Amino acid sequence: MELAKGQLGRCILLILFILCGVILISASQLSLSSILKAYARSLTLSSSCITYNAAARVITVTCGSATLTDIYNHIHGDSVLVRQSVDGVWLLSADLVVSKGAVLRIDSGDTKWLRISSDATGTGSSTTTPYNIDVHGSLKIDSVKITSWNTLTNNYATTNGTRQDLGVGKSESTVPGAPRPFIIVEKDATGPTDITNSEIAYLGYEKGSFTGSGTSGLNYYGADGSILKGNDIHNLYFGFYSSGVGRFVIENNQIHDNTIYGLDPHTRTHDTIIRNNVVHDNGQFGIICSLNCNNITIENNEVYHNSDKNTGAGIMFSRNMVNSVARNNNIHDEPAAAISISASQNNQIYNNTISNSGDGINVKNSSNNRIHNNTVINSASGINTDRNSGSGNTIYNNQFVNTPSSSSTTNDQKHEKLKSRHHK
């Protein structure tokens, strides 16, 4: 009898334990699910998809999805990736390579601010190459801050290089600057690099040559279909730069105080939308598309303070930019020119409001462009053309307020210009 009672008691306790366990599991289902997912993730990542070459100081990610926390947990080297605060401030002191097919996520799940050290240099192709993020796969940046960092000054890294345009037919004059970390998306990238709701700042430097480029700040040579949205991009050397990519959307960003350009979609960039950005106080050009760019739409941007009296422009169409549009932009306080069209064809410039600038719109060596329904206010010149402006351009229905309509007129454009309206 005593044995039966003891067994009964143990059975009752076991039943109560199971019931309590069921209740606890039900009450904390999300937490248990998170734990199981984390455990499964740990098992997946343990298969050496994060490696570190100590001699070269290069972290390589080949995972289907990885985070900075994953890298930190697998490297165990405080001098490589340091968690500087519990709220997600990291210091990276190595090159970080995202391999083909891999995805690296830098987001608010574990990151507030990624600082990339400028104190030492990686190996790469040169001992002077600074640490960088090199993307052959896909990079997802959301709701974080990424900058250079000088641990000696406990502040952002600075650089002092220069680049000067010496005029048509002459090579630019460059003076190399102090190396500073950068982000480069390679031509062979296997997925988009999207940057959203983030601050990207104090990256890039003047290398002093055009070979092995990609050091200028935020550089895309691949990753068609990428998105830059809702960011604060500032104090980069070149601002945003792209070459040979397409289907980009660049919208709702603040782009300012970059040394040379704000936005520079360059060689063979195509099918790109640049809209609803505020672009200001960049060194030479606010938005410039140059060298065989095609089907670029620049619309609904505010652009100002991006040039000096001699060079630059708010928006520049340059060197065979074709089949592109600049419309509904508010461009003001551009000392040299608000919009400049140089050696470019078959574009449309319309419904822009321009004020307090040098040239409202200037045209050089360009043909078959349509310039209409723009308003130019309080500027030195409305539409500036000369005998080298090109042929077949149609210019009509523009309004000039407290602004001379033009500085000169070519024969094939005179009739169209008479259709524009002038108001004092």
C-alpha positions in Angstrom: 0.0 0.0 0.0 2.8 2.4 1.0 4.6 1.6 -2.3 1.4 2.3 -4.3 0.8 5.6 -2.6 4.4 6.6 -3.4 4.1 5.7 -7.0 0.8 7.6 -7.2 2.4 10.6 -5.7 5.3 10.5 -8.1 2.8 10.2 -11.0 0.8 13.2 -9.8 4.0 15.2 -9.5 5.1 14.2 -13.0 1.7 15.2 -14.4 1.9 18.6 -12.7 5.4 19.1 -14.0 4.3 18.3 -17.5 1.3 20.6 -17.2 3.4 23.4 -15.9 5.9 22.9 -18.7 3.1 23.1 -21.3 1.8 26.3 -19.7 5.3 27.9 -19.6 6.0 26.9 -23.2 2.7 28.4 -24.3 3.3 31.6 -22.4 6.7 32.0 -23.8 6.2 30.6 -27.3 7.9 33.5 -29.0 10.9 33.4 -26.7 11.3 29.6 -27.2 10.9 30.1 -30.9 13.7 32.7 -30.9 15.9 30.4 -28.9 15.4 27.5 -31.3 16.0 29.8 -34.3 19.2 31.1 -32.7 20.4 27.6 -32.0 19.6 26.5 -35.5 21.4 29.6 -36.8 24.4 28.8 -34.7 24.6 25.2 -36.1 24.3 26.6 -39.7 27.0 29.3 -39.2 29.4 26.8 -37.4 30.2 25.3 -40.8 33.0 27.8 -41.3 31.1 30.3 -43.4 32.8 33.1 -41.5 36.6 33.0 -41.7 39.5 35.3 -40.7 42.9 35.6 -42.2 45.0 37.0 -39.5 48.1 37.7 -41.6 46.1 39.7 -44.2 43.5 41.0 -41.6 40.6 40.0 -43.9 37.2 38.7 -42.7 35.4 36.7 -45.3 31.6 35.9 -45.1 30.2 33.2 -47.3 26.9 32.6 -45.3 23.5 32.8 -46.8 22.8 35.4 -44.1 25.1 36.8 -41.4 25.3 39.8 -39.0 28.1 41.6 -37.1 27.2 39.5 -34.0 27.7 36.3 -36.0 31.1 37.6 -37.1 32.0 38.6 -33.5 31.0 35.2 -32.1 33.0 33.3 -34.7 36.2 35.3 -34.7 36.8 35.9 -31.0 39.4 38.5 -31.7 39.0 41.8 -29.8 41.4 43.6 -32.1 39.4 42.6 -35.2 35.7 43.5 -34.4 35.1 45.1 -31.0 31.7 45.6 -29.5 32.3 49.0 -27.9 28.9 49.4 -26.2 25.9 47.2 -25.4 23.6 49.3 -27.6 25.5 48.3 -30.7 28.5 50.4 -31.4 31.2 48.3 -33.2 34.8 49.0 -34.2 36.0 47.1 -37.3 39.8 46.8 -37.7 40.0 44.5 -40.8 38.8 44.2 -44.3 35.4 42.7 -44.5 34.6 40.7 -47.7 31.1 39.5 -48.6 31.6 36.6 -51.0 29.4 35.7 -54.0 26.1 34.4 -52.9 26.5 35.6 -49.4 24.4 38.2 -47.6 25.6 40.5 -44.8 23.1 42.4 -42.8 24.1 45.5 -40.9 20.9 46.7 -39.2 19.3 47.8 -36.0 18.9 44.2 -34.8 22.4 44.4 -33.3 24.0 47.6 -34.6 23.7 51.2 -33.9 27.0 52.5 -35.3 29.7 50.7 -37.2 33.0 52.5 -37.0 35.7 51.4 -39.5 39.2 52.0 -38.2 41.5 54.3 -40.2 44.5 53.7 -37.8 46.0 50.8 -39.8 45.8 49.5 -43.3 44.8 46.2 -44.9 46.9 44.4 -47.4 44.8 44.2 -50.6 46.8 45.2 -53.6 48.7 47.9 -51.7 49.9 48.3 -48.2 48.3 51.8 -48.2 44.8 50.5 -48.9 42.6 51.2 -45.9 40.2 48.8 -44.3 37.0 48.5 -46.3 33.8 46.6 -46.9 34.1 44.7 -50.2 30.9 43.3 -51.6 30.8 40.5 -54.1 27.5 39.1 -52.7 24.7 41.2 -51.2 24.8 43.9 -48.4 21.7 45.0 -46.5 22.2 48.2 -44.5 19.2 49.5 -42.5 18.7 52.1 -39.7 22.4 52.3 -38.7 25.4 54.6 -38.9 28.6 53.7 -40.8 31.7 55.9 -40.6 35.4 55.9 -40.5 37.0 56.2 -37.1 40.4 57.4 -35.8 41.0 55.9 -32.4 43.9 58.2 -31.7 41.7 61.3 -32.0 38.6 59.5 -31.0 36.8 61.1 -33.9 36.1 60.6 -37.6 39.0 60.2 -39.9 40.0 63.1 -42.1 41.6 63.3 -45.5 43.2 66.1 -47.4 43.5 65.1 -51.1 42.3 67.3 -54.0 41.1 66.9 -57.6 41.0 69.9 -60.0 39.5 70.1 -63.4 42.0 71.8 -65.7 39.6 72.3 -68.6 38.5 70.6 -71.8 41.0 68.1 -73.3 43.2 68.1 -70.2 43.6 65.5 -67.5 42.4 66.3 -64.0 45.1 67.3 -61.5 45.0 65.2 -58.4 46.9 65.2 -55.1 46.5 62.0 -53.0 44.9 62.2 -49.6 45.3 60.3 -46.4 43.7 56.9 -46.8 40.3 56.5 -45.3 37.9 53.5 -45.2 35.3 53.0 -48.0 32.5 50.7 -49.2 32.8 49.1 -52.6 30.3 46.9 -54.4 32.0 44.9 -57.1 31.1 44.3 -60.7 30.4 40.6 -60.0 28.0 41.2 -57.1 25.4 38.5 -57.0 22.6 40.6 -55.3 21.6 44.2 -54.6 23.2 46.3 -51.9 20.4 48.3 -50.4 21.0 51.1 -47.9 18.0 52.5 -46.2 17.3 54.9 -43.3 21.0 55.1 -42.4 23.8 57.6 -42.1 26.9 57.0 -44.3 29.6 59.5 -43.6 33.4 60.3 -43.5 34.5 57.6 -46.0 36.7 57.7 -49.0 39.8 59.6 -50.2 41.7 60.8 -53.2 43.9 57.9 -54.4 45.7 60.1 -57.0 45.1 57.8 -60.0 42.3 56.3 -61.9 43.6 52.7 -61.8 42.2 50.4 -59.2 39.5 52.9 -58.4 36.8 52.5 -55.8 38.3 54.3 -52.9 36.2 57.4 -53.1 33.5 56.6 -50.5 30.4 54.7 -51.6 31.1 52.9 -54.9 28.9 50.7 -57.0 30.3 48.8 -59.9 27.6 46.1 -59.8 24.4 45.1 -57.9 21.7 46.1 -60.4 18.4 46.9 -58.8 19.8 48.4 -55.6 18.0 51.0 -53.5 19.3 54.0 -51.6 16.4 55.4 -49.6 15.9 57.7 -46.6 19.7 58.1 -45.9 21.9 60.9 -44.7 25.0 60.7 -46.9 27.6 63.3 -46.1 31.3 64.1 -45.9 32.4 61.4 -48.3 35.1 62.2 -50.7 33.2 61.6 -53.9 29.7 61.1 -52.5 27.8 58.3 -54.3 29.5 56.9 -57.4 28.3 54.2 -59.8 29.7 52.6 -63.0 28.0 50.2 -65.4 24.9 49.5 -63.2 21.2 49.9 -63.7 17.7 49.9 -62.3 18.8 52.0 -59.3 16.4 53.9 -57.2 17.9 56.8 -55.2 15.2 58.6 -53.3 14.4 60.6 -50.2 18.0 61.1 -49.2 19.9 64.0 -47.7 23.2 64.3 -49.7 25.5 67.0 -48.6 29.0 68.3 -47.8 30.8 65.7 -49.9 34.1 66.9 -51.1 33.7 66.5 -54.9 30.2 65.4 -56.0 26.9 64.6 -54.3 25.5 62.0 -56.7 27.7 60.7 -59.5 26.1 58.0 -61.6 28.9 57.5 -64.0 30.1 55.4 -67.0 27.2 53.4 -68.5 24.9 53.8 -65.6 21.4 53.4 -66.9 17.7 53.1 -66.1 18.1 55.0 -62.8 15.7 57.1 -60.9 16.9 60.0 -58.7 14.0 61.6 -57.0 12.9 63.5 -53.9 16.4 64.1 -52.6 17.9 67.2 -51.0 21.4 67.7 -52.5 23.4 70.6 -51.2 26.9 72.0 -50.3 28.9 69.5 -52.3 32.2 70.6 -53.7 31.6 70.8 -57.5 28.4 69.2 -58.6 25.2 68.3 -56.9 24.0 65.6 -59.3 26.2 64.7 -62.3 25.7 61.9 -64.9 28.7 61.5 -67.1 30.1 59.3 -69.9 27.4 57.2 -71.7 24.7 57.4 -69.1 21.3 56.4 -70.5 17.7 56.7 -69.3 18.3 58.6 -66.1 15.3 60.3 -64.5 16.1 63.3 -62.1 12.9 64.6 -60.6 11.5 66.4 -57.6 14.9 67.1 -56.0 15.9 70.2 -54.2 19.5 71.1 -55.2 21.6 74.1 -54.0 25.1 75.4 -53.1 27.0 72.9 -55.1 29.5 74.9 -57.1 31.6 78.1 -57.1 31.4 80.9 -59.6 33.8 79.2 -62.1 33.0 75.5 -62.1 30.3 73.1 -61.3 26.5 72.9 -61.5 23.5 71.8 -59.5 22.6 69.2 -62.2 25.0 68.2 -65.0 24.4 66.1 -68.1 27.8 65.3 -69.4 29.6 63.3 -72.2 27.0 61.5 -74.1 24.3 61.3 -71.5 21.2 60.4 -73.6 17.5 59.8 -73.4 17.3 61.3 -69.9 15.1 63.7 -68.1 15.4 66.5 -65.5 12.0 67.7 -64.4 10.2 69.3 -61.5 13.4 70.1 -59.6 13.9 73.1 -57.4 17.4 74.4 -58.0 18.7 77.5 -56.3 21.8 79.4 -55.2 24.1 77.7 -57.7 26.8 80.4 -58.6 28.0 78.8 -61.8 24.9 77.1 -63.3 21.8 75.4 -62.1 21.6 72.9 -65.0 24.4 72.3 -67.5 24.2 70.1 -70.6 27.5 69.3 -72.2 28.1 66.9 -75.2 24.8 65.2 -74.6 21.8 64.4 -76.8 18.1 63.6 -76.9 17.3 64.7 -73.3 14.4 66.7 -71.8 14.7 69.5 -69.3 11.4 70.8 -68.2 9.2 72.1 -65.4 12.2 73.0 -63.2 12.3 76.1 -61.0 15.6 77.9 -60.9 16.5 80.9 -58.8 19.4 83.0 -57.6 22.0 81.3 -59.8 24.5 82.1 -62.5 23.3 80.5 -65.7 19.9 79.1 -65.3 20.5 76.5 -68.0 23.6 76.3 -70.3 24.1 74.2 -73.4 27.4 73.2 -74.9 28.2 70.9 -77.8 24.8 69.2 -77.4 22.1 68.4 -79.9 18.4 67.4 -80.1 17.6 68.4 -76.5 14.2 69.8 -75.5 14.2 72.6 -72.9 10.8 73.9 -72.0 8.5 75.1 -69.4 11.2 76.0 -66.9 11.1 79.1 -64.7 14.3 81.1 -64.0 14.2 83.7 -61.3 16.8 86.3 -60.2 19.7 84.7 -62.1 22.5 86.1 -64.2 21.3 84.3 -67.4 18.2 82.4 -68.2 19.4 80.0 -70.9 23.0 80.3 -72.0 23.9 79.0 -75.5 26.7 80.0 -77.9 27.8 79.0 -81.4 29.2 75.8 -80.0 26.0 74.8 -78.3 25.1 72.2 -81.0 22.1 71.8 -83.3 18.5 70.7 -83.2 17.8 71.9 -79.7 14.3 73.2 -79.1 13.8 75.8 -76.4 10.3 77.1 -75.7 7.8 78.2 -73.1 10.3 79.1 -70.5 9.8 82.0 -68.1 12.4 84.5 -67.0 11.8 86.7 -63.9 14.3 89.4 -63.2 16.6 87.4 -65.5 18.0 88.0 -69.0 16.5 85.3 -71.2 19.9 84.3 -72.7 23.4 85.5 -73.2 23.5 84.5 -76.9 21.5 82.6 -79.4 22.4 80.3 -82.2 20.5 80.5 -85.5 18.8 77.2 -85.2 17.5 78.0 -81.7 16.4 81.6 -82.2 12.8 80.9 -83.3 12.2 78.6 -80.3 13.6 81.1 -77.9 11.2 83.8 -79.0 8.4 81.7 -77.7 9.8 81.9 -74.1 8.4 84.6 -71.9 10.3 87.3 -70.0 9.0 89.1 -66.9 10.6 91.9 -65.0 
